[in-house]
Amino acid sequence: MKTNYSYVTLRYVHDVVTGEFVNIGVVIYAPDQRSLKARFTTSYERLNAIFLKIDHNHFRAMVRYLGNRFSEMTDELSNSLQLMPVTGITELVRKVLPPDDSSLQWSEAGGGITSNVEQAMKELYARLVERYERTSELQSRSDDDIARPFKAKLDRKMVGPKVAEKQIAAKDYDYRFQFAWKNSIWHLYEPVSFDLVDPNSIVEKANKWLGRGIALQDASEKFKLYFLLGEPKLPATRKAFDHAQHLLQKIPGKMELVRENELEDFTEKVAEDIAKHDRLQS
């Protein structure tokens, strides 16, 4: 027998001004069958790819809380409708998460007809949440992905152990770089992936590094900063990548941008410099 259902998505809203958001869950309600189902993603990789770093612990805690509350409401609803009078799904979900100015927001309600509420939930979740998670994974790379070929070649050249972590401390800020070695100054190699889905995130990531670069300028130790750039694959993000490079070039002091098509030769030169320095020291 077919029944009417309504549903809403839960959105992670990054910026209420621009309205950017990512769907992170679905709630479906079929009152005729006393059926309430909710499913939320626990994956934050897609949010990182679009909006840079988020508070992972807070995100997971919120998702667990929502899952538990909806499980409780499902039990209440199946036992007795008298315990939870509601006029529709909007009122129902707002009992768990009332509207406010936080980053988690409910969408407008949608609806449909189905003979299988469980199957309807699976299809909605796959269409509204899951497929974008898979797309994000295919279209983005992490900083570690960009670092991997650099580190692998240094290891093949037998100089990998010479490149280690180094913390640069300034008056008001310090930062630990993953790859560094020293001759007359510190050489700091920072892999930065701009292979992100959202153009605004590319620019914001570069802007964050501009701030870091400026904050480190009064460090007591001298250094040169090399950015190993992961370039975006999506044509729609190329302009944002150009803006990102212009921002990085505003960092004062000694700095160099290394693009992916230059990385092989650049890493070869780094290995040669380290080996030559070791020979002179021995």
C-alpha positions in Angstrom: 0.0 0.0 0.0 1.3 3.4 -0.9 1.7 6.2 1.6 2.5 9.9 1.6 5.8 11.0 3.1 7.6 14.2 3.7 11.3 14.8 4.1 13.9 17.5 4.9 17.7 17.6 4.5 20.1 18.8 7.2 22.5 21.4 5.8 25.9 22.5 7.0 25.8 26.2 6.1 29.3 27.7 5.9 28.3 31.3 5.4 24.8 32.6 6.0 25.5 35.6 3.7 26.5 33.6 0.6 24.2 30.7 1.5 26.9 28.1 0.7 25.9 24.8 2.2 26.5 21.0 2.1 23.8 18.4 2.7 24.8 16.1 5.6 21.6 14.2 6.4 18.0 13.4 5.6 15.0 12.9 7.8 11.8 11.2 6.3 8.4 11.0 8.0 5.4 8.9 6.9 2.6 9.7 9.4 0.2 7.0 8.1 2.7 4.3 9.0 4.1 6.0 12.1 7.5 5.8 10.4 10.3 8.3 11.1 13.7 7.6 9.7 16.9 9.8 9.9 20.4 9.3 8.5 23.4 11.6 8.8 26.9 11.4 7.4 29.8 11.1 9.8 32.3 12.0 7.1 33.8 15.4 7.3 36.2 15.1 4.3 33.8 16.8 2.0 33.4 19.7 4.4 37.2 20.0 4.7 37.6 20.0 0.9 35.0 22.8 0.5 35.3 24.9 3.7 38.9 24.1 4.9 39.3 22.7 8.4 36.2 22.3 10.6 36.0 21.2 14.2 35.9 17.5 13.7 35.1 16.6 17.3 32.2 19.0 17.5 30.8 17.8 14.1 30.9 14.2 15.1 29.4 15.0 18.5 26.5 16.8 16.9 25.9 14.0 14.4 25.8 11.5 17.2 23.4 13.6 19.2 21.1 14.0 16.3 21.1 10.3 15.5 20.4 9.4 19.1 17.5 11.9 19.5 15.8 10.8 16.3 16.2 7.1 17.4 14.4 8.1 20.6 11.7 9.9 18.7 11.2 6.9 16.4 10.5 4.7 19.4 8.1 7.3 20.9 6.3 7.6 17.6 5.9 3.9 17.0 4.6 3.3 20.5 2.1 6.1 20.7 1.2 9.1 18.5 -0.4 10.6 21.6 3.0 11.3 23.1 4.1 13.5 20.2 1.5 15.5 18.4 3.0 17.1 15.3 1.5 18.9 12.3 4.3 18.0 9.9 8.0 17.1 9.5 9.1 20.7 9.9 7.7 20.9 13.5 9.0 17.5 14.2 12.7 18.1 13.3 12.6 21.5 15.1 11.9 19.6 18.3 15.4 18.1 17.9 17.2 21.1 16.4 15.4 24.4 16.7 16.1 27.1 14.0 19.0 29.4 15.1 22.0 31.1 13.6 24.3 28.0 13.9 25.9 26.2 10.9 23.3 23.4 11.0 20.0 24.3 9.3 17.0 22.3 8.0 15.9 22.7 4.4 12.4 23.4 3.3 10.2 20.2 3.3 9.7 18.1 0.3 7.5 15.1 -0.2 6.3 12.1 -2.3 4.5 8.8 -2.3 6.0 5.4 -1.7 5.1 1.8 -1.0 8.4 1.4 0.9 9.5 4.1 3.3 12.9 2.4 3.9 13.6 2.4 0.2 12.5 6.0 -0.2 15.0 7.0 2.5 17.8 5.1 0.8 17.1 6.8 -2.5 16.9 10.3 -1.0 20.1 9.8 1.0 21.9 8.5 -2.1 20.7 11.4 -4.3 21.0 14.3 -1.8 24.0 13.3 0.3 26.0 10.3 -0.8 26.6 11.0 -4.4 28.2 14.4 -3.6 30.5 12.7 -1.0 31.8 10.4 -3.8 32.2 13.4 -6.2 34.2 15.3 -3.6 36.5 12.4 -3.0 37.3 12.2 -6.7 37.8 15.9 -7.2 40.0 16.8 -4.3 43.4 16.0 -3.0 44.9 16.6 0.5 48.1 18.3 1.3 49.5 14.9 2.1 48.7 13.8 -1.4 50.8 16.6 -2.8 53.7 15.9 -0.4 53.9 12.2 -1.2 55.9 12.3 -4.5 58.2 15.0 -3.0 59.0 12.8 0.0 59.3 9.6 -2.1 61.9 11.1 -4.5 64.0 12.4 -1.6 63.9 8.9 -0.1 65.0 7.4 -3.4 67.9 9.8 -3.5 68.9 8.7 0.0 68.4 12.2 1.5 64.9 11.8 2.9 66.1 11.5 6.6 67.8 14.8 6.2 64.5 16.6 5.7 62.5 16.7 9.0 60.0 18.7 10.9 60.9 22.2 12.0 59.0 24.7 14.1 59.5 28.3 13.3 58.6 30.6 16.2 57.8 34.3 15.8 56.8 36.8 18.4 53.1 36.2 18.2 52.8 33.0 16.2 54.6 29.7 15.5 54.2 27.0 13.0 55.6 23.5 12.6 56.7 22.7 9.0 56.7 19.0 7.9 59.7 19.2 5.6 62.8 21.3 6.4 66.6 21.3 6.3 69.3 23.9 7.0 72.5 25.2 5.4 73.0 28.9 6.0 69.2 29.3 6.5 66.3 27.0 7.0 64.6 25.7 3.8 60.9 25.0 4.5 58.8 23.0 2.1 55.1 23.2 2.5 52.7 21.1 0.3 49.5 23.0 -0.3 46.6 21.4 -2.2 44.4 23.7 -4.1 42.7 20.8 -5.8 39.5 21.6 -4.1 35.9 21.6 -5.2 34.8 25.1 -4.2 36.7 28.1 -5.7 36.1 30.2 -2.6 37.8 27.7 -0.5 40.9 27.8 -2.8 41.2 31.6 -2.3 40.5 31.4 1.5 43.2 28.7 1.9 45.8 30.9 0.2 44.6 33.9 2.3 45.2 31.9 5.4 48.7 31.1 4.3 49.3 34.8 3.5 48.4 35.6 7.1 50.7 32.8 8.4 53.6 34.1 6.2 53.3 37.6 7.5 53.0 36.5 11.1 56.3 34.5 10.8 58.4 37.3 9.5 59.8 38.4 12.8 61.1 34.9 13.6 64.6 34.9 15.0 65.7 32.1 12.6 66.2 32.9 8.9 64.3 30.8 6.4 63.0 30.5 2.9 59.6 29.1 2.3 58.7 26.9 -0.7 55.1 26.2 -1.5 54.6 22.8 -3.3 51.4 23.6 -5.1 48.7 21.0 -5.9 46.8 22.4 -8.8 43.1 22.1 -9.3 41.7 19.6 -11.9 38.4 21.3 -12.4 38.4 24.0 -15.1 35.9 26.1 -13.1 38.5 26.6 -10.3 41.4 27.7 -12.4 40.7 31.4 -11.9 40.5 30.9 -8.2 43.9 29.2 -8.3 45.4 32.2 -10.1 44.1 34.4 -7.3 45.5 32.0 -4.8 49.0 32.3 -6.3 48.8 36.1 -6.4 48.0 36.0 -2.7 50.9 33.7 -1.8 53.2 36.0 -3.8 52.4 38.8 -1.4 54.1 37.0 1.5 57.2 39.0 2.4 60.7 37.6 2.7 62.2 34.7 0.8 59.5 32.6 -0.9 59.1 30.4 -4.0 56.1 28.8 -5.6 56.7 25.3 -7.0 54.0 24.2 -9.5 53.3 20.5 -10.1 54.9 20.5 -13.6 58.1 21.8 -11.9 58.1 19.4 -8.9 60.2 16.6 -10.4 63.1 18.9 -11.4 62.7 20.9 -8.2 63.0 17.8 -6.0 66.0 16.7 -7.9 67.7 20.0 -7.2 66.8 19.8 -3.5 68.3 16.3 -3.3 71.5 17.6 -5.0 71.8 20.6 -2.7 71.4 18.4 0.4 73.9 15.9 -0.8 76.4 18.6 -1.7 76.0 20.2 1.7 76.6 16.9 3.4 79.8 16.4 1.4 81.1 19.8 2.4 80.3 19.1 6.0 82.2 15.8 6.1 
